[in-house]
Amino acid sequence: MSLSLLPIDLKIKLLEFCPQLRYVFAELRDLLKNFKKIEELDYPTDQNYFREKIILTYNGIHLHFTAKFWDCILTMEEYTWSSDSIVFHHRLPYLTIGTRYNTSIMLNINDDKSIEQIGTFEGHTCSIICSTFHPFLPIMATGSSDKTAKLWYIDNERTFRCYATLTGHELSVYTVLFHPNLPILATLCPGSRLKLWKIDIINPICFATMDGETDTFNSFAFHQTKPFFVTGKNDVKLWKINHFQTENSPVTHLETYEENKNIQAIVIHPKLPIFATIRIDRNVTLRRINDEENICEYIGTIESQRTYTSSVAFHPTLPIIAIDGAENTVKLFRLSERVECIATLKEHKRKVISIAFHQVLPIMASGSEDNTIKIWRLNEEGLILRYMSTLHLVKNIFNQPHTNQFHPILPILVTTTTNRSVKIWK
C-alpha cells in the first residue's frame, strides 16, 4: 500500500493517530527523517523507564509521540492455582510460578524481554499454593495443599535442591513467610495452626505451635526488624518471640484488640511499624506497633468499597496507604496522628481490584474490572503526579486483573487474572 498521493498534513495526522504506522509504511518512515526533535520529557532517573513525550517539528508542524512504557512479554493461560505462589527474587530477574501440576517453575527475564525457564521445583504431591524467597539467603520456601512446606536451596548454577520438608500441618499450607531479620519461618493454615520454625540449621525445627481454639488465625504478619508478629481472625493479637527453645513459652501473647469482624488479611508496611487489618465488612483498620511498650496504637479506620484484599497497598517508604474507593476510584491516605485522604484517582471505569507500589521506582499500578491496569507516576512526597500508561487485557469477565506485583528493583510487573492466568510485563 502506498501513501505517496496523500498530502503531508494528512500523513502527519495518521502518525498522530497511530504512531505504530511508521513501522509499516515506508512513506511515513521517510517523512520522519525530516523532523527535528525539539523536546523530550523524561522522569529524572538513571534508567530511561519514564519517558513521557517526544516532540518533533517540521515546517512549523509539531508531532507528539508518547512512549510505550510496558510490553506484555508472556501470557500463561489458566496456569497457576494461587497468586500467592508467584514471587519475584529480591535482587535477580527471577520469577517463580506455582503451577496446577504440583510443581513450581523459575523463569529468567532477560534485558531484551526474552524469557527462559531455568528449572522446576519438584517434590510436592499436590498443587503449590504459596511461595517466598528469603530476603538475603539463597533459599525459597513453598507451601502446598499436600499439607507440607518445603525449603529449597538455590545455588549459583541455578539448580534447586529440597533440603527440608516441614510436616505436622492439619490442612493445606496457605502462607509461608520468612522474618525479615531473624532466622524464622512461619507456616499458616488459615483457620488452623500457625507454626514457627528455626531455619538456621540443616534440619529446621518447629519451636512454637499455636494450636488452641483461640489461637487459630486467618492472617499473619511479621514486624520488619523486631521479634514481634501480628495475627488476625475475629480480633487482632500482638505476640512476641522470646527465644527458639521449645520450653518455657517461646512465644508470649501481649495484647488482644477487638474487631468483632472476620479479618481477611493483615498488610504490614515494608519499612514502618504500621499495619492494616482488612475486615469482611470492607473496612480497613490502621495500627502502629509500639515495641517499647509492647502495644499496638490505634491510628484510624477507613471505610472502603473494597472487594479484594489485594486492593490495599502501602507506599514502600512513606506512611501512605492506597485503597480502592467508591465510584471506581483509588484513594491515597496519609497516616500520621490521624488518617487523611490526600488524593483520589478517577481514571478507571469500573471497580478497582488490585493495587501495587514499586519498591524502588516511583510508580504505582492499579488493576480494575474494566480489564485494564493503569500505571501512575509518584513524586517524592508519595503523591500521584499523573496517570502514565494503560495496560489492556482482553475484555472478559474471567480475565480481570486479580493481583499486580512489581519486581522489587526492576521494571517488571506480573499480573494474575481472575481465571488464574499469568501475564508478565516489562
Helices and strands as residue ranges (DSSP letters): H 8-17, G 19-23, H 26-32, E 36-41, E 53-58, E 61-65, E 72-76, G 83-85, E 86-88, E 94-98, E 103-109, E 115-122, E 128-133, E 139-144, E 149-154, E 160-166, E 175-178, E 184-188, E 194-198, E 205-210, G 213-215, E 219-222, E 228-232, E 235-241, E 251-258, E 263-268, E 274-279, E 283-290, E 295-303, G 309-311, E 312-314, E 320-325, E 329-335, E 339-345, E 352-357, E 363-368, E 372-378, E 384-392, E 401-406, E 413-417, E 422-425
